[in-house]
Amino acid sequence: MNAKETTRLQAYLRDLFQSDGIVLKRRPNVSDSVEVMLDDEFIGVVYRDEDEGEVSYQFQMAIIEEDLPEA
């Protein structure tokens, strides 16, 4: 992803989740994805996909069961 895409995605995610703490960081030696940080903590990855000229983005976030509150 280029810098313009990263900036646009960051603005979109900040607006969507109503948090200025979201920062997208480009990954070294990887051009198809960026890391998603929330208040300096890694929370996931956004992947860029282009198929037949159409571009989409996939946000992937893993949640560890032990991090969930008790029921």
N, C-alpha and C positions, 0 to 999 in steps of 0.2 A: 504494500500500500504506500502511496506517496503521501507527502506531508499534507496536501490539501484534503485528501480523503480522511486522513487521521484527524485533522482539525474538525471537519464536518461531522464525523462520527462521534467525536468527543462532545461536541455541542449538542448533538441529538441525545446522547445518553445522559448528559447532565440535565437536560430539559425533561426527558422521560422519567428519570428517577429523582428529579428535583434535588440534585446534589452537586455542588461545585467541587466536591472532593474526588470526583471521578477524573482520572487522568489516563490517557492512552499513551503507552510507551512503545516505540518501534523496537523490534527484536533484532539483535545482531545476526547478520547472515540469513535472515528470513524475510521474504518480501510479501508473503501472502497473508500475514496476520500481525496483530499488535496485542500487547498485554494490557489488561484492564486493571487499574489500581484504584482502590478506594481508601483515601486517607493514608497513603503510603503502604497499603497492604494489598498484595496480589489477590485478585478475586476471580480472574478468568482470562479468556482469550477471545478476540474477535477475528474470525477468518473471512477473507474475501473470496468470493466464488464468482466466476464469470462463465456463463453457459449460453452459447448461441448469441453472444453479444449483449446479454442481460447480466447486470452485476447485482449481486446480493451479498449480505453480510450475515454471518452466523455468530452469535454470542454463546460461548460455551463456558459454563461455570459448574464446577464439581462441589458438592456439599457432602462433607463427611458426616456419617450418622452420629458419631460421638459429639459433634458440634451442635446437634439439635437439642432444644429444651425437652425436659421430661414431659410426658403427656399428662 
